[in-house]
Amino acid sequence: MPAPYLHLDLEERRKIACWRDAKASATEIALKLGRHRSTIFPELSRSRFVDAELRHLSAIAS
């Protein structure tokens, strides 16, 4: 029986966004996260990940 699908957590989404900005391929990202690349592709094809929490923290620091 195949392993159950586990959703990407917030930390993984943050890492994917950083690696994508660094021009890493979906295959490279999948290897770094220990996920199958078919899990990464939908995340990359969605509109860009915007981390509201980090945006909020940077506004406070300013």
TIRO-204593 format. One record per residue (C-alpha): x, y, z negated; residue number from 0; residue in three letters. Coordinates in Angstrom, 2 decimals, padded with zeros to 5 digits. Example, Ala and Ser with C-alpha at 12.3 -4.5 7.8 and 13.67 -1.06 7.14 Angstrom:
residues 2
> px  py  pz  nr  rest
> 012.30  -004.50  -007.80  0  ALA
> 013.67  -001.06  -007.14  1  SER
This chain:
residues 62
> px  py  pz  nr  rest
> 000.00  000.00  000.00  0  MET
> 001.47  003.42  000.94  1  PRO
> 002.35  005.94  -001.72  2  ALA
> -000.39  008.51  -002.43  3  PRO
> -000.05  011.91  -000.82  4  TYR
> 001.12  014.54  -003.28  5  LEU
> 000.51  018.19  -002.55  6  HIS
> 003.37  020.65  -002.45  7  LEU
> 003.72  022.57  -005.68  8  ASP
> 004.46  026.27  -005.99  9  LEU
> 008.20  025.75  -006.47  10  GLU
> 008.40  023.63  -003.32  11  GLU
> 006.46  026.26  -001.36  12  ARG
> 008.91  028.93  -002.55  13  ARG
> 011.88  026.81  -001.49  14  LYS
> 010.32  026.14  001.92  15  ILE
> 009.77  029.88  002.44  16  ALA
> 013.40  030.65  001.54  17  CYS
> 014.83  027.92  003.72  18  TRP
> 012.58  028.92  006.61  19  ARG
> 013.83  032.51  006.30  20  ASP
> 017.35  031.04  006.45  21  ALA
> 016.38  029.37  009.77  22  LYS
> 016.48  025.80  008.42  23  ALA
> 014.64  023.23  010.52  24  SER
> 011.64  021.30  009.22  25  ALA
> 013.75  018.15  009.17  26  THR
> 016.46  019.82  007.07  27  GLU
> 013.85  021.19  004.66  28  ILE
> 012.22  017.77  004.33  29  ALA
> 015.56  016.15  003.53  30  LEU
> 016.35  018.77  000.88  31  LYS
> 012.95  018.31  -000.78  32  LEU
> 012.90  014.54  -000.46  33  GLY
> 009.62  014.72  001.48  34  ARG
> 008.60  013.41  004.86  35  HIS
> 008.84  016.04  007.57  36  ARG
> 005.15  015.56  008.40  37  SER
> 004.46  017.08  004.97  38  THR
> 006.53  020.16  005.83  39  ILE
> 005.12  020.92  009.29  40  PHE
> 001.62  021.99  008.10  41  PRO
> 003.18  024.35  005.57  42  GLU
> 005.32  025.95  008.27  43  LEU
> 002.44  026.25  010.72  44  SER
> 000.17  028.08  008.27  45  ARG
> 000.44  031.80  007.92  46  SER
> 003.54  032.82  005.98  47  ARG
> 003.70  031.95  002.32  48  PHE
> 003.35  035.10  000.23  49  VAL
> 004.21  034.73  -003.41  50  ASP
> 001.92  037.16  -005.21  51  ALA
> 003.63  036.43  -008.52  52  GLU
> 007.05  037.49  -007.25  53  LEU
> 005.59  040.56  -005.56  54  ARG
> 003.96  041.52  -008.88  55  HIS
> 007.22  041.02  -010.82  56  LEU
> 009.25  043.10  -008.36  57  SER
> 006.73  045.96  -008.66  58  ALA
> 007.11  045.91  -012.45  59  ILE
> 010.92  045.94  -012.21  60  ALA
> 010.89  049.03  -009.98  61  SER
